[in-house]
Amino acid sequence: MHNHPFDAKHTFKLNRFTDVEKYGSMDETYVEPVTEEYSPREHLRAWLGDPQGRDQYVTYRGDEVKIHWHGKPSQCEVAHKPDWKDFLYVAWSPLGTYIATLHRQGVRLWGGSSWKPQQRFAHPFVKLIDFSPCENFLVTWSNEPIVVPEGASQGPQYFSPDDEGNNLAVWDLKSGHLLRTFSTNNESDTPNTKKHMPWPILKWSPDDKFVARVTPGQMISVHELPSMYLQGKKSLKIEGVIDFEWCPHGDREREEDAKAAINGSGSKATKKARENMLVYWTPEVANQPARVTLSSFPSRTILRQKNLFNVTECKLYWQNQGDFLCVKVDRHTKTKKSIFCNLEIFRMREKDFPVEVIELKDTVLDFSWEPKGERFAIVSSSDPNLGNPGPGITIKTDVSFYQLDRSKNDFRLLRTLTSRTSNAIRWSPRGRHVVLATVGSSSKSELEFWDLDFHSEDAGKKENTGTKDDWGSGIQLLGTADHYGVTDVEWDPSGRYLATSASAWTHTLENGYAVWDFRGQELTKQIQDRFKQFIWRPRPRSLLTKEQQKQIRKNLREYSRVFEEEDAAEESSVSAELIALRKRLVDEWNAWRTLRRKEYVEERSQRKKQVRANEDKEEIEVWVEEVIEQTEEVVVE
């Protein structure tokens, strides 16, 4: 009941009876507080001001963590080597401001140019964490229920007896205060049964205003931040609901929000605040078909519904700008002996959210949208070993690329790559380039680097009006590579480099990492035993508007000239250092020869003096013969 809002002007407050004992025996003698000396805090994003514009990444090997700078070979170096001890793993925050370490006692956040501790969250035996998109809140989870021992510390940063038995906690990142705890154990689950737990359990709206959780088959509960009260004091009762996803905010919405904030700062904002959207799906129940529903929030207005039939499972995939939504529907035949796939694509920027259906005969293993683009890629397979692969069996797959054809306003197949073993799609954060990888296989570990706009004239086109033969002609294979035992594949924020790693958490054969450029050329490879993690440091969104970015692209040659001059200066400095090194080595050689010549001359003069001294002395040799023994022998014929 503490801080419970009765209405807009009245809030209920309470105190515990133990507070009387706590504050009743205080010394009433006034002591003037000591004024603390002001010390400015470090800028938590100072790393973005690197003169070379380098990115960072973290590696975790054995018990050692290192944070590296990554750039040209001459610019790669270790940025920081912390002495963190006894932690489970490390994780970056979504915008790269903090790095988190999970310890037995809880979570620690580190940041700034000196990597000092920034915040701590006391959650014993924590196993998983999740940041909110804007880095305002943190979720922690442990498989062990919360236990508050007697005499434990009390306060807004600690668990209270009311939290006992729960194992999921929500924290305020700035203050470190605990907002609320939940339990992830369902009463219907039988004990001693292992059940796969989806993560994250709590899903954030892109503006950090709401966090929601689904109770399978019953409802979606949406909580407001930072109060964590149930929005509207009631959940969304949806019979049979399985899963949901929030719609991400694209650059268009962010610019509109920025303009609205600027316009509203000086006068009253006339534009209505834009609402969030979420999508959820429900399976077939009785005589009702399966259904996908788009809803706005917090108004809870249903924007679009689509009925589906013969549905086995659905997966929801948003494009990162919120322009498209793909619902991957696994459908079964009437006999339920075979499964095929449909892609239901919602176009979110058009009136009434039209839906396009792409029917596929094979099973889709992976789906991925191109960031900031109008293309997507799928991995499909009709291999008979797909459902039950044995040891040493590699599943054969096909990789297909689709693109929105503006002339016909539908998605068309660009190209299909057949007879592959790839099972993972990794798009560059900038789009255009994609890597097809074979991950988790004991026999195959191939990497294929593709460019979908290889021809410059295709790169600038948003719509293709050519013939059918020209459609997809810009797709080009840039290179192939191999990293044995690869378990993780990740692009850097710039989209110019790719990192692959083989983690000891999965297997113990040739652990380590490698860094490649976007063409598939290997830049560095480190084979390290007990290697566990390689993670690029994320970058926050650009502060430049689209007009400013277009202006930069227009004047790119001027910026390129500056970079070329820097590269030339670096090469000349490297050449100067090489010439200086060679000159120093020659000087050392000449000095050594001069010293040895001087020693030789001195030794030669000493030998001549010794010979002359020996010639002045007369030596007489006497030969003396002495008979030691004489024997005579008589020979008889």
GUDO-741259 format. One record per residue (C-alpha): residue in one letter; x, y, z. Coordinates in steps of 0.02 Angstrom, whole numbers, plus 50000, padded with zeros to 5 digits. Example, Ala and Ser with C-alpha at 12.3 -4.5 7.8 and 13.67 -1.06 7.14 Angstrom:
2
a  50615  49775  50390
s  50684  49947  50357
This chain:
637
m  50000  50000  50000
h  50151  50116  50014
n  50140  50255  49882
h  49971  50190  49824
p  49884  50329  49725
f  49706  50356  49785
d  49679  50487  49651
a  49778  50620  49557
k  49808  50724  49715
h  49817  50596  49856
t  49946  50460  49886
f  49945  50338  50031
k  50104  50330  50137
l  50148  50208  50277
n  50288  50165  50397
r  50334  50003  50481
f  50320  49986  50671
t  50505  49942  50676
d  50543  50118  50616
v  50491  50182  50790
e  50631  50083  50871
k  50750  50130  50732
y  50724  50318  50746
g  50665  50329  50928
s  50838  50308  51007
m  50931  50440  50911
d  51055  50563  50985
e  50975  50734  50972
t  51141  50827  50982
y  51159  50930  50824
v  51316  50897  50726
e  51351  51006  50577
p  51368  50898  50421
v  51534  50892  50332
t  51526  50971  50161
e  51591  50851  50032
e  51712  50920  49905
y  51638  50922  49732
s  51720  50805  49610
p  51658  50802  49430
r  51602  50633  49366
e  51675  50553  49213
h  51577  50559  49052
l  51505  50386  49028
r  51515  50402  48839
a  51689  50475  48828
w  51745  50328  48721
l  51642  50399  48578
g  51763  50545  48569
d  51907  50436  48510
p  52004  50538  48378
q  52020  50385  48264
g  51835  50342  48283
r  51877  50166  48339
d  51757  50037  48408
q  51785  49932  48563
y  51757  49749  48606
v  51775  49643  48761
t  51851  49469  48774
y  51830  49348  48919
r  51956  49207  48933
g  51978  49098  49087
d  51967  49223  49231
e  52034  49369  49128
v  51936  49509  49045
k  52011  49632  48921
i  51932  49782  48834
h  52013  49819  48666
w  52017  49961  48541
h  51987  49902  48363
g  52040  49995  48206
k  52182  49985  48082
p  52322  49864  48131
s  52426  50007  48200
q  52278  50067  48307
c  52229  49901  48388
e  52276  49899  48572
v  52211  49852  48744
a  52106  49993  48816
h  52084  49921  48990
k  52126  49763  49085
p  52015  49758  49241
d  52047  49649  49392
w  51868  49586  49410
k  51858  49423  49508
d  51731  49283  49530
f  51600  49328  49401
l  51488  49226  49287
y  51496  49326  49125
v  51497  49505  49056
a  51367  49600  48954
w  51358  49773  48873
s  51207  49886  48896
p  51106  49918  48734
l  51185  50089  48700
g  51360  50040  48759
t  51360  50154  48912
y  51393  50017  49041
i  51469  49845  49052
a  51391  49727  49179
t  51472  49585  49275
l  51368  49450  49363
h  51434  49397  49533
r  51373  49281  49670
q  51309  49432  49768
g  51228  49523  49622
v  51265  49634  49472
r  51397  49771  49456
l  51397  49906  49322
w  51561  49986  49263
g  51591  50133  49148
g  51682  50295  49111
s  51859  50319  49047
s  51933  50242  49205
w  51805  50100  49215
k  51752  50139  49393
p  51601  50051  49471
q  51443  50149  49431
q  51304  50049  49514
r  51269  49885  49604
f  51113  49778  49622
a  51104  49652  49764
h  51022  49496  49690
p  51108  49338  49754
f  51144  49197  49630
v  51090  49304  49481
k  51101  49209  49317
l  51020  49321  49183
i  51002  49508  49156
d  50910  49618  49031
f  50924  49807  49004
s  50782  49917  48945
p  50809  49993  48771
c  50846  50168  48838
e  50956  50103  48982
n  50840  50167  49118
f  50798  50000  49199
l  50871  49827  49228
v  50792  49656  49250
t  50883  49518  49347
w  50835  49335  49364
s  50895  49192  49472
n  50841  49011  49479
e  50851  49025  49668
p  50701  49108  49756
i  50735  49266  49856
v  50771  49237  50041
v  50788  49383  50163
p  50884  49327  50319
e  50856  49406  50489
g  50955  49564  50515
a  50977  49593  50329
s  51001  49771  50268
q  50839  49865  50235
g  50810  50005  50112
p  50753  50043  49935
q  50905  49953  49863
y  50874  49788  49952
f  50745  49651  49954
s  50611  49655  50089
p  50515  49510  50168
d  50375  49544  50043
d  50492  49490  49902
e  50530  49318  49973
g  50493  49174  49856
n  50508  49280  49698
n  50656  49266  49580
l  50634  49406  49450
a  50675  49587  49497
v  50658  49756  49410
w  50779  49895  49459
d  50801  50080  49424
l  50970  50096  49339
k  51013  50272  49396
s  50964  50261  49580
g  50988  50074  49605
h  50817  50060  49688
l  50715  49901  49678
l  50549  49934  49589
r  50463  49766  49598
t  50489  49577  49601
f  50397  49436  49515
s  50394  49247  49518
t  50428  49148  49360
n  50366  48984  49432
n  50193  48932  49373
e  50084  48841  49497
s  50031  48721  49360
d  50210  48662  49333
t  50251  48498  49416
p  50408  48494  49524
n  50569  48414  49463
t  50525  48447  49281
k  50641  48550  49172
k  50548  48674  49062
h  50623  48792  48935
m  50609  48971  48997
p  50599  49106  48863
w  50712  49256  48893
p  50680  49398  48913
i  50522  49363  49013
l  50482  49548  49028
k  50474  49641  48862
w  50503  49829  48854
s  50416  49958  48746
p  50545  50052  48640
d  50524  50213  48742
d  50543  50128  48914
k  50369  50184  48966
f  50296  50009  48983
v  50354  49834  49021
a  50243  49684  48987
r  50236  49500  49029
v  50128  49364  48955
t  50040  49232  49058
p  50023  49094  48926
g  49844  49056  48884
q  49771  49195  48992
m  49828  49375  48978
i  49962  49506  48945
s  50003  49615  49096
v  50073  49787  49054
h  50156  49890  49192
e  50195  50076  49190
l  50369  50139  49231
p  50438  50186  49355
s  50291  50148  49471
m  50271  49970  49404
y  50083  49984  49431
l  49970  49887  49315
q  49922  50004  49173
g  49738  50045  49184
k  49730  49934  49341
k  49692  49783  49233
s  49779  49662  49115
l  49733  49622  48936
k  49627  49465  48954
i  49661  49366  48796
e  49605  49186  48794
g  49743  49069  48733
v  49875  49205  48702
i  50046  49129  48672
d  50169  49269  48631
f  50180  49455  48591
e  50307  49585  48534
w  50318  49776  48544
c  50337  49875  48383
p  50508  49960  48377
h  50521  50147  48345
g  50610  50197  48185
d  50710  50352  48143
r  50552  50435  48077
e  50466  50425  48246
r  50621  50483  48339
e  50636  50638  48230
e  50451  50675  48253
d  50470  50658  48441
a  50620  50774  48439
k  50526  50905  48337
a  50374  50890  48450
a  50484  50914  48604
i  50564  51069  48526
n  50395  51142  48474
g  50316  51099  48640
s  50454  51177  48744
g  50407  51355  48695
s  50221  51333  48673
k  50086  51205  48701
a  50109  51051  48593
t  49958  51028  48483
k  50005  50857  48413
k  49939  50707  48507
a  50070  50594  48582
r  50104  50443  48474
e  50055  50277  48550
n  50153  50116  48559
m  50096  49962  48465
l  50107  49778  48506
v  50061  49620  48412
y  50006  49454  48488
w  49941  49289  48423
t  49819  49161  48489
p  49804  48979  48431
e  49650  48889  48370
v  49527  48862  48512
a  49370  48759  48486
n  49288  48827  48328
q  49387  48990  48327
p  49534  49006  48207
a  49708  49062  48258
r  49726  49249  48255
v  49859  49384  48243
t  49808  49551  48320
l  49887  49724  48308
s  49842  49838  48453
s  49890  50014  48505
f  49938  50051  48683
p  49888  50123  48806
s  49721  50153  48716
r  49707  49964  48684
t  49627  49996  48515
i  49632  49848  48396
l  49708  49909  48233
r  49710  49749  48129
q  49667  49565  48145
k  49710  49419  48033
n  49633  49246  48049
l  49742  49093  48017
f  49697  48910  47994
n  49786  48744  48027
v  49918  48832  48132
t  50052  48737  48227
e  50157  48885  48284
c  50188  49069  48248
k  50344  49177  48262
l  50340  49368  48260
y  50478  49467  48173
w  50480  49659  48169
q  50591  49756  48051
n  50703  49867  48157
q  50622  50028  48093
g  50446  49962  48122
d  50406  49973  47935
f  50359  49789  47918
l  50301  49644  48025
c  50322  49463  47972
v  50223  49325  48054
k  50304  49158  48014
v  50162  49032  48020
d  50203  48847  48029
r  50049  48760  47960
h  50002  48577  47952
t  49900  48483  47825
k  49730  48413  47871
t  49811  48244  47907
k  49942  48332  48017
k  50079  48222  47940
s  50177  48363  47858
i  50215  48545  47898
f  50239  48691  47780
c  50263  48877  47806
n  50176  49041  47764
l  50249  49215  47784
e  50114  49343  47829
i  50193  49515  47799
f  50107  49672  47868
r  50155  49839  47789
m  50145  49957  47937
r  50169  50122  47843
e  50015  50099  47733
k  49832  50129  47769
d  49739  49987  47856
f  49901  49886  47868
p  49884  49775  47712
v  49947  49596  47726
e  50041  49497  47594
v  50055  49308  47602
i  50207  49211  47538
e  50177  49023  47533
l  50325  48906  47551
k  50331  48718  47538
d  50483  48693  47650
t  50514  48719  47835
v  50589  48889  47876
l  50732  48876  48001
d  50782  49059  48013
f  50710  49228  47961
s  50795  49398  47965
w  50749  49573  47904
e  50879  49686  47826
p  50910  49832  47946
k  50839  49994  47878
g  50793  49906  47717
e  50653  49822  47620
r  50729  49649  47603
f  50730  49492  47707
a  50817  49324  47701
i  50759  49151  47753
v  50842  48983  47780
s  50730  48839  47729
s  50753  48651  47716
s  50664  48496  47655
d  50798  48377  47719
p  50720  48215  47786
n  50844  48219  47932
l  50781  48390  47988
g  50674  48329  48131
n  50797  48202  48200
p  50977  48236  48146
g  51104  48107  48200
p  51288  48130  48242
g  51391  48184  48093
i  51237  48223  47986
t  51233  48397  47908
i  51064  48469  47862
k  51053  48534  47683
t  50972  48705  47672
d  50920  48837  47546
v  50943  49025  47574
s  50820  49142  47487
f  50818  49332  47474
y  50659  49433  47448
q  50636  49619  47412
l  50488  49737  47403
d  50449  49774  47220
r  50381  49952  47221
s  50312  49937  47045
k  50197  49794  47094
n  50191  49835  47281
d  50231  49658  47337
f  50380  49556  47393
r  50468  49459  47256
l  50602  49326  47262
l  50773  49398  47222
r  50875  49238  47220
t  50886  49067  47301
l  51052  48987  47350
t  51029  48799  47349
s  51123  48653  47429
r  51197  48751  47572
t  51234  48703  47752
s  51204  48879  47820
n  51084  48891  47966
a  51111  49071  48025
i  51087  49240  47940
r  51184  49392  48001
w  51145  49559  47918
s  51265  49704  47931
p  51193  49843  48042
r  51202  49957  47889
g  51112  49833  47778
r  51168  49778  47604
h  51298  49651  47665
v  51251  49485  47743
v  51345  49334  47809
l  51277  49157  47797
a  51353  49047  47932
t  51349  48866  47985
v  51341  48877  48175
g  51341  48735  48301
s  51393  48598  48180
s  51532  48475  48220
s  51573  48442  48036
k  51541  48609  47947
s  51593  48786  47993
e  51576  48886  47832
l  51555  49075  47816
e  51491  49157  47656
f  51502  49346  47632
w  51371  49417  47512
d  51339  49590  47441
l  51160  49619  47384
d  51201  49783  47293
f  51364  49736  47210
h  51336  49848  47059
s  51340  50034  47100
e  51189  50070  46992
d  51088  49941  47090
a  51144  50012  47256
g  51056  50177  47224
k  50892  50100  47164
k  50745  50075  47276
e  50636  50000  47142
n  50681  49888  46998
t  50592  49915  46835
g  50702  49801  46729
t  50666  49629  46662
k  50647  49474  46765
d  50827  49424  46724
d  50891  49589  46798
w  50796  49562  46961
g  50924  49504  47089
s  51074  49525  46975
g  51162  49634  47104
i  51185  49488  47225
q  51369  49440  47225
l  51475  49323  47330
l  51622  49422  47401
g  51715  49283  47487
t  51709  49123  47587
a  51796  49077  47748
d  51800  48943  47880
h  51809  48951  48069
y  51810  48778  48147
g  51686  48756  48289
v  51610  48930  48272
t  51475  48964  48402
d  51446  49152  48386
v  51442  49272  48237
e  51423  49460  48265
w  51448  49619  48161
d  51529  49773  48235
p  51421  49932  48246
s  51499  50007  48089
g  51458  49857  47980
r  51637  49846  47916
y  51700  49702  48021
l  51634  49533  48076
a  51688  49434  48228
t  51671  49246  48245
s  51710  49152  48404
a  51714  48975  48470
s  51664  48975  48653
a  51724  48851  48783
w  51548  48853  48854
t  51493  48751  48703
h  51647  48643  48666
t  51833  48638  48706
l  51907  48618  48531
e  52009  48764  48460
n  51926  48899  48564
g  51962  49078  48516
y  51903  49216  48400
a  51935  49290  48229
v  51898  49460  48150
w  51857  49477  47964
d  51819  49623  47852
f  51654  49632  47757
r  51733  49544  47606
g  51784  49391  47706
q  51970  49433  47722
e  52042  49373  47888
l  52119  49516  47988
t  52165  49427  48148
k  52140  49257  48228
q  52175  49208  48407
i  52169  49026  48464
q  52151  49033  48654
d  52108  48894  48773
r  51966  48928  48897
f  51902  49069  48785
k  51721  49113  48826
q  51657  49279  48757
f  51685  49408  48621
i  51561  49554  48617
w  51570  49716  48517
r  51528  49873  48615
p  51363  49945  48548
r  51352  50125  48492
p  51205  50241  48529
r  51097  50308  48389
s  51168  50448  48283
l  51121  50625  48334
l  51124  50682  48153
t  50961  50706  48059
k  50930  50626  47889
e  50965  50793  47803
q  51133  50808  47891
q  51178  50629  47844
k  51132  50663  47662
q  51242  50818  47665
i  51388  50715  47730
r  51365  50586  47593
k  51358  50726  47465
n  51524  50796  47527
l  51602  50627  47560
r  51750  50661  47445
e  51804  50808  47553
y  51802  50699  47709
s  51889  50559  47613
r  52030  50678  47567
v  52061  50713  47752
f  52064  50528  47792
e  52181  50492  47646
e  52300  50627  47709
e  52297  50549  47882
d  52334  50378  47807
a  52476  50449  47703
a  52547  50538  47856
e  52537  50376  47953
e  52625  50281  47814
s  52760  50414  47803
s  52783  50409  47992
v  52796  50220  47983
s  52924  50238  47841
a  53021  50367  47942
e  53024  50250  48091
l  53084  50108  47981
i  53223  50217  47905
a  53275  50275  48079
l  53282  50096  48139
r  53389  50043  47991
k  53506  50192  48016
r  53525  50150  48201
l  53567  49969  48159
v  53698  50025  48030
d  53774  50147  48156
e  53784  50010  48287
w  53868  49895  48160
n  53996  50027  48111
a  54034  50067  48293
w  54059  49882  48329
r  54179  49865  48180
t  54279  50018  48235
l  54295  49948  48411
r  54351  49778  48349
r  54479  49856  48229
k  54553  49955  48372
e  54564  49798  48479
y  54643  49703  48332
v  54776  49837  48306
e  54819  49835  48492
e  54829  49644  48496
r  54939  49643  48339
s  55063  49766  48413
q  55071  49662  48571
r  55109  49504  48471
k  55249  49591  48373
k  55331  49649  48535
q  55323  49472  48604
v  55405  49400  48446
r  55548  49525  48455
a  55579  49483  48637
n  55587  49298  48597
e  55713  49328  48455
d  55836  49414  48575
k  55850  49254  48681
e  55974  49112  48624
e  55909  48937  48642
i  56024  48780  48640
e  55948  48609  48614
v  56043  48450  48671
w  55992  48276  48611
v  56037  48134  48733
e  56017  47950  48682
e  55999  47818  48817
v  55990  47629  48793
i  55852  47562  48902
e  55855  47377  48857
q  55947  47264  48731
t  55892  47086  48685
e  55980  46956  48578
e  55883  46814  48495
v  55962  46661  48412
v  55871  46594  48259
v  55898  46408  48222
e  55870  46347  48046
